[in-house]
């Protein structure tokens, strides 16, 4: 659990390595934060100035220093809470442009606004002690240091020692599919990595006189879909824009299509409809592009080259559901385009690290040796019959879990047909949920190398392990697995969460 620190006592330490170790120990961090010397110096200068302004060492207790909201990459320099107030002070060792100061404090208001507290938002440039605050109207106002010191005094008593429960990644993760209203209204921010990729693509698209191909890659949960849709929103302000979704459209996508000007969203199958043409679009963005057929891919590429359009493909080659998708090898074809520019998102922002590690180990048991497993968000269950499993599924659905079943086949009986699903794996492409429950049965087994395998699916084009991976990677926070009548499989999955002896 993250603990607050006394910034006066902490700032007395000026040796970088010693500071890092003491801060890690006192704050209860899981890993040593690589604090830079200019951050340590700024903290000391602020603390010294607060003492000169009349603060006592005990008034500088209860601060959370360099706190990161888990999994989304947002950091605050200093936070302190009471029942009614939240004080945030951002430290700058040297002057930066005022528009950057304003942008940061506006973002901070966004991330802190859900707390329901009165927000006191400041930036202090510590080499000159120039101070700014963010007004209620989101204006940047230069203030005296005395005002900052007064704000510190306001939170000196009855401060909170807890912070982890105040911030859940799902409070901030906006999905165009699941929360379209927030996406349309712009109630989100991109991570630093997403924003950097966006700027590169926008700048390259603006500077080129001919069509451009871009390739956005990343594993599940890295933010590809939000970035792609944010790019589409930006492009649509400059010209008619099309998103081609290689799957079934959700209600959220229909809502975005209806409410946003110059932005169309179609399933890839609509490209075959008579009368449909790519000609009218300046920008074409393809989501889940690894699911396209080769002919669809070539149609898009031909249009982009002929009409100097901008095209952004988004793909994750690990998320292919069928043998056909693997044989089409669209991701490799995108990378073979001579004019393509590829950007990769690597930092997962949707799934917590414990779930990431567990999912990795379920797919390949050998990963346990190199993964730090924190499985507090995982519940493992065993059912001795289909009836028991059905009751367990209903139990989890009553707790708000989404039950993702395996896509069936037009011919042949699926072993999972007896279960009443919320969605199958083909209907959750691109979706995300806080809580997910899934089943496994003798359709799955581990080979001698510890790699998850599956028996043949009733549809010979589908692969059970791929369908499983598609479903399990939709989860954000809590995962329940129910293993049905497969004791050896269950034993091996349980070994993932078993502590080392």
N, C-alpha and C positions, 0 to 999 in steps of 0.2 A: 504494500500500500504506500502511495506517495505521501510523504510527510512534509509539513512546512519547516522552514529554517529561520533562524535569526540572521538577517542579512548584515547586521553590524558585526557580529562575531565571525561570520563566514568571510566577510570582506577584509578582516585583519590578515588573512592568509594570502600572500602574494606569490608564492611559489606555485607554478601551474600544476605540476603533478600532484603535489600535496593538496592543493585546493580541490582538484578533481576527486581524489580519494575521500577526503573529508565530506565533500558535498554529496557524493554517492552514498556514503555511510549514513549521514544525517537525514537525507531525503528519502531513503529507502528505495533507491532506484534499482532496476534490474541489471543495468549495465552502466559502466562509468561513462558519463557524458564528456565529450571532448571539448571542454570549455576553453575558449581562446583567451589569450592574455588581455586583449583589449576589452573583453567582457568582464574579466576579473577587475581590471583597473577602473572601468566605468562603475561597477558596483561599489568599489571603495570610494570613489569620488562622490557618488550619490549619498552613501551612508555618512561620510564626513560632513557633507553640506547639510544633511538633515540634523545631525548632532549640533552643528553650529547654529542651526535655526531653532534650537530648543528641544529637539526630540531627545528622549532618553534611550539607552540600549534596549530596554524592554518594549519600547514603542515599535521597534524594528523587528519584533518577533512575529511569527505567523505568516511569513511571506512564502509563496511558492515561486521558486526561481527556475527559469528555463523549462516551464511546463509545456509538454507536448500533448495535444489531444490525440489519443491513441489512433493509429492507423491512417490518419488523414494528413499528417505532416504540418499541422498548424502549431506554432510555438508562441508562447507569451514570455516576455522577459521577467516580469514581476506581476503576481496576482495576490490579492488578499481579500478575504470575504468576512462580512458579518451577516447577521440575519437579514438586513435590509440593503446593505451596500456591497459593491464590488469595485475594488480599486485595481486599475491596471496601469502600470508605468512601463513604457518601452524606453530602452536605453540606446543612445547613439554616441559612439566615442568621438565622432567628428560630424560636422554639418553635412546634411543630405538635402536634396531638393525638397521643398515644402510639399509638393504634390505627392511625393513618396511617403512622407510622414502622414499626410491626410489619408492616402489610400490604405495604409496599414491600420490606422485607427478606425476607419470605417469598417474594414474587415473584422477588426476586433469586436466592434459593436455587434456585428452579425453573429459572430461565434459565441458571444457572451449574452446576447439578448434573451435567450430562452430561459435564463436563470430566474427571471422575474425580479431582479434586484435593480436598484438605482446604480447606474454605471458612472464611474469617475475615470475618464480615459485621458492619459497624459503621455507625452514624449519628452524626455530630457536629453539634451545634447551635452554630454558631461564635460567636454573640454572648455566650453564657454558658459555652461549652466543656462543655456537658452531653453525655455520651456514652452510647450504647446499643450492645449487641451482641445478635445473635440466637443463642439457645442451640440445641443439637441437637434439643431438643424443641419448637422454634419458639416459645419464650417470649422476650419482650423484657426484657432485664436492663440496668439502669443500671450503668455501670462508670466507673472513673476514666480520666482522659486518659492516665495512665501506661500503662494496658493497651493503648490504641490505639497509643501510641508504641512499645510493646514489639512489637506486631504488625507495625509498619512495619520494625522492626529484623529481624524474622524473614525478611522478603523482600528484604533489602538486597542480598544476593548472588545471583549466578546467575539474574538475572531474565530473562524472555523478551522479545524485541523483536518478536515476531509475535503478531498477534491475529486477523487476517482469516480465517485457516484454521480458527480454533477455533469460529466461529459461522456456521452455515448456516441460513438462514430455514426450510428444510424440517425442521430438527431440532425446530422449535417449532410449526409450522403443523399444527394438528389438523383433520382433515376427518371429519365424522360418517360420511361414506360410506366413506372409505378406511381410517380408523383408528378404528372404532367403540368399541373397548375403551378407548382413551384418552379418548374423549368421554364414555363412560358413567362412567368413574372420575373425571372432572373434571380430568384432567391437562392443563390448558390455561388460559390467561388471555386475556381479550379485550383488544384494543388500547384506548387511551384513547378513540378515536372510537366504537368499538363499545360500550364501557361507558357512555358518555354517552347514546347513543341508547337502549340498553337501559333505563337509569334513567328516561328520559323516558317511554318506552312503559309501563313497569311503574307509574310514578306516576300517569299519566293513566288507565290501566286500573283502578287501585285507587280513584281518586277519583271516577270516573264512576258514576252509578247506572243508566245505560243502556248499551247496546252501543256499542262503539267500533270504528272502522275506522282502521287504520294502514297506511301504504305505505312499504316499505323498498326503496330503489333504489340502484343502483351498477353499475359496469361489472365485467367478470370480474376476479376476484382481489382485490376490495375487502373480502371477508369477510362477504357477505350471508348465505350458507348457514349458516356457523358461528353467527352472531348469531341467525338465525331458530331454529335448533335449540336454542341456549342459552336463548332466550326460552321455547321449548316446554318445556324441562326445568324452568325456573322456574315456569311456569304450572301444570305438572302436579302440583306440590306443593300447589296450591290448588284444583284441580278437573280433571275429565277433559278431556284435550287431544287435538286431532287435527291432524296434519300432512297436508295434501293435496299430494302431489308430482305436478307436471304433466309426468310422464315415466315411464320404467320404473324400478322399485325395484331398488336394488343389494343385495348381500349384507349390507353394513353397515347399511342401513336396516332390513332384516328383523331383524338382531341387536338393534338398538336397540328395535324394537317388541316383541321377545320379552322383553327383560330390564328394561325400564323400566316401572314402575307408572304407570297412568293416562295413558299416552302411546301413541296409535295413529298409525300411518303407513300411508296408502293411496295407490295411484296414482289420479289423478283419474278414470280410467275406472270405478273401483269405485263412484263415486257413482251410477252407473246401475243397479247391481245391486239386484234386488228385495229389499226388507226393510232396505236400508241407510238410516239416518236420521242427520241432523246434530243431531237434537234432544237427544241425551244429552250433548253436549259443551258445556263452558263457554267453551273457547278453540279457535279454528280458525285455523291458520296455513297459508298457501298458498305453496309454493315454486315458482319458475319460473311465476308466475301469468300471464305474457304468452303462455303456450302454451294457456291454457284456451279452450274454446268459450264463446260468449256465454251460452248456456243454463246452463252450469255456473256461470259467474260470477253470473248472476242468482239461481240456486238458493241459493248461499252468502249473497249479500246479503239475500235474503228471510228466510233463517233467522236471520241476525244481528239484523236489525231486529225480528223477531217475538219472539225469545227473549232479547234483551239480551245476546247473546254478544260476546266480544271477538274481532276478526278482524285478522290481520296478513297483508297481501299482500307478497310479495317479487318484484321484477321487474327485468329489464334489457331495454328495448325494442330494443337493438342486437343481441340474441341470438335474434331470431326466425328460424326455419329455413325458413318457407314463406310463400307468398302468402296462404294462409288466415289464418295468424297475424297478418299485417300487416292484412288486411281486418277481422279481429275487433277489432283496436285495443283490447285489454283494458287496457293501461296507461293509455290516455286515459280509458277508462271508470272506472278506479279513481280517477284524479285528478279526475274530474267528480263523485264522490260528495260531497255537501255537507258531510258530517261527517268526512271523512277527514283525517288528519294525516300528512304525508309527511316522511320523513327520508332523507337521501342520504349514502352512504358514498363518499368520493372518493379516499382514499389507498389505493393498491394495496399489499397486504401479501403477495400470493402470488408475483407475477412480478417478477424483478429489472428495474431500470429500462432496462437495455440491451435486454432482450427486449420490454418494453413499447414502446419506441421503434421497434424493428424491426417488430413486428406492426403498429403504426400506419402505418409507411411502406409495408409490403407492401400494405395495403389502399388506400393513396393515396400515390403516389410524391411528390406535392407536399409532403408533410409533412417530407421530409428536410431542407428548408431551415431548419426551426425545431426540429428534433430533434437532440439530442446522441446520436450512435449509438456505443454500446460493444457490439460484436457478439461478444464473446468466448464467449458461450454458444450461438452459432448456427453450424451447419455447413451449407454449401450444396453440393449435388451435382448432376451432370448425368448422365442415363442416355440412351444412344442407342437403347435398345430396352426392351420390357417385360421381357425376360429379365434385362438388366442391372439394371433397377430392382428386380426381385424379389430378386436377389442382394444388392443394397444394403440392402433392407428387412431381409433375414435377418441381415445383418451388424449393423445397428443393434439389432435385437432381441436378438442375442447380447451386446450391450453394455448391456442393461437398458432399452432404449428401448421405449415402448409405441407400437405402430403403430395410428394412428387412420385408418380408411378412410372413404369417403363413403357415407352411407346410400344403399341401392339402391332399386329400384322393384319393385312386384309384377309389372309388365309392362314389357317393353323391356330391352335389354341395357345394363348400365352399363359405361363404359370402364374402370372400376376393378375389375370382377368377377374379374380374373385374379390378384388379390393376396389372400393369406391374412392377414386382419386379426386384430388383438387385439380391437378394438371398432370399431363404426361410430359416426358422429357422434351418432346418437340414443341410443346406449347410454353416452355419456360425459357426459350432461347433469348438471351439478353436481359432476362428478368433477374430480380434479386429480392430476397425475403429475409427478415430478421430470424425467423425460426423455420427449420425444415426437418421433416421426418421422411426417411426412406427405408425401403425393405431390401434385404438380401436373403437368398435361399440357395439351395444346391445348384442354381444356375451359375454360381460363382465358385471359384476355387483358386488356390495359389499353386503356382508351378514350383519346381525344385529351387528356383532362384528367388522365390518370395514375391513374384510379380502376379498381380491379380489377373485372372483369366476368366473366361466365361464359356458356357456351352453354346452351341449354335442357337441363334435367335430364330423364332418362327418365320421372320422375314430374313432371308439369307443375306440381305444387304446390311443389316444392323449388327452391331457388336455390343453385347451386354456391358463390358467394362467401359466403353465409350459413353453409353447412355447413362451409366452410373456416374461417371465423372461430370457429365453435363448437369445432372441433377444436383449432385452434392456441392458443386461449386456455385450454386445459387444462394448459399447461406451466408448471412452476415455475422450472426452472433451465437445462435444455439442450434445444435444438430443432434437429432435422435436417430440412431440406427436400430432397426429391429431385424435380427437374424432369425430366420424361420427354418426349423428342422435341418440345421446344418451345424452340428456341434463342433466339428473340426475347424470350420471356417470361423465360427464364433471364438473359439479358443485362440486362434491366431490374431484376430482383431483385438481381443482383450489384452494380448501380449504387448500391444502398442502402448497401452496406458499403465502397464505394470511397472512399478518402480524398479530401478536397478538394485540388485542385492549386493 
